[in-house]
Amino acid sequence: MSAFLSQVEAVAPSEGFRESANVRNHQLYEYAGKNRIAFWEGCAQTLHWYKKWHTVMDWNPPFSSWFDGGRLNACYNCLDRHIGTKIENKVAFFWESEEGASREITYKDLYQEVNRLANVLKSFGVKKGDCVAIYMPLVPEAVASMLACARIGAVHTVVFGGFSSEALRSRILDANAKVLITADGSVRKGKLLALKDTADPAIEGLTCIEKVLVIQKEKNSVSMKEGRDFFYHNELEKAEEYCPCEEMESEDTLFILYTSGTTGKPKGIVHSTAGYLVGAAITTKLVFDVKPNDVYWCSADVGWITGHTYVAYGPLANGMTQVMYDGSVDKPKKDRVFEIIEKYKVNIFYTAPTAIRLFMKWGEDTFKHRDLSSLRLLGSVGEPLNPEAWHWYYKHVGSEKCPIVDTWWQTETGSIMITSLPGLMDMKPGSVVKPLPGIEAKVLDDYGNESKSGYIAIMSPWPSMLRGVHGDTRRFVQTYWNKWGGRYYFPGDSATMDEDGYFWVAGRVDDTLNVSAHRIGTMEVESALIEHEAVAESAVVGIPDEITGQAIAAFVILKEGREPSQELADSLKAIVVKKIGGIARPKKIFFTQDVPKTRSGKIMRRLLQDLAVGRKLGDTTTLENENLMKSIESKIENSP
Ligand code: PRX
């Protein structure tokens, strides 16, 4: 495999890009390789500190702390330090809605809004260390809410607006959020996504939520509970215009973000203030080759880590101008994304492979009338970018002049770990290239030996690494640190390294799926299905999908007396949407009478995957009942 991979033809960055790139030689890699801690210390020096740290890094495996003794504020670094400079009047966000409404928000506008909002939160009783939940569409107010929390030292937990009421409730409860910031709604695919209506049952009867702040975006009517619910704009108008920044300790929590794991319960990934911000700021600057007049567009929603690091904290800490689009990629037409690139003269475009494959399916003719000449750099994140889609993206979107940074990282890593610096390294379509300066990553086998094929391992701590799983230290240790006896971080991805040291990510090795670059736990979907009154047992697997990378297939065993039907399949899909959200809707439901298990009772998902995609069955020798597969196979053929 690795010999094959090294034969993939490398693509050099265009001369034009290389000549004007910020990083044009390998000195940074060499320096960081020899002086890793000093490298990170240098990165930290680019931020504003109230008090300097006394220790750069402390490592008591698996717990690290960075910049101990230092004091800073993340909001100050994203806003205040730009005020009074040229950046003050620069556009922070060009915002565009699905229906074509647009707004321009300068750094000064954002600063003023965040100050008032921080005062509103304070008036609601939010104090340093309290948690605020944010359940919003992709609007600048969502970023303002995150920054307002950071300003007063509150911890934010953003819940993606596509999550269901129950998913929101469980996250609010786990994080013990005191205030919820939401919106009346947002239009997606021409339909109203009524966030406040979804949030109402989520917080019904919860004692932790004391106040709810509601943005009136769509001006639809929402029910407001007297004394608990307040309209955002009314409260902001009344608020004082300046709110001082709280001086935070480096290791104070900046946010908690939930991600799926191998159990039914999502994990609250905890990120620190200083380490996270250092990682976010430096990787944005290096990977996106930031220039002062760039217009940058990362299409991620702030409900995901990509939106936290590469829409909120990283770009704002670098004083960048961004595009923010709250809508679907084909509304009103399939050239919508390219219309926006043309309109705002976007220079850097960062998106997920699932979107690239969709554009590729629609074909380049759908946007050939659009002028994309402003683009100079392209990015990809969230799942493997297959070589075919890579070549298409490079040729038809980037006109063979824009390097592609394929960035490998995770909610847990906080910032990009493995990718290329775009003016410096050759790309290989399908490879995420090499660890960034300051990151020590390798491919290891099960025993912790370096190997050409195995798992990604991060060999030493880095500033933006997760600090834990909220309220569950055991899970933190077990999930990420048990693989190699607590020595190295285990991200859960398998990978290959070729002769040139390039990384090729194969995918997750745990029971999580990657659907449209969103991680979903098989157990989460199984737990949702089992709540249907007709279901006795279920087993969920990922199947390859041309557009979304993976799609969800569910094998369902019905209770005695229940018969498979199309109606039942639809209602099973609906219960998953209700429990988790639209992103987890199974593509296929197979009714079966049993699922294959090992003698120790573990579901053999690999075999179910073979069945779901009609592949020849793999090894069945560990199966409890070897004849079972034949009977399942015949049953699923008859599933509706
Ligand atoms: O499997 C890897 C995949 O996405 C996982 C992380 O998911 P999440 O925490 O939701 O964060 C997504 C956005 C950073 C990883 O464990 N992944 C992420 N980026 C890539 C990738 N797989 C291949 N290539 C990538 N560039």
Boltz pocket constraint, residues with backbone or C-beta under 6 A from the ligand:
constraints:
  - pocket:
      binder: B
      contacts: [[A, 259], [A, 305], [A, 306], [A, 380], [A, 381], [A, 382], [A, 383], [A, 384], [A, 385], [A, 406], [A, 407], [A, 408], [A, 409], [A, 410], [A, 411], [A, 412], [A, 432], [A, 491], [A, 492], [A, 493], [A, 505], [A, 507], [A, 508], [A, 514], [A, 517], [A, 518], [A, 519]]
      max_distance: 6.0
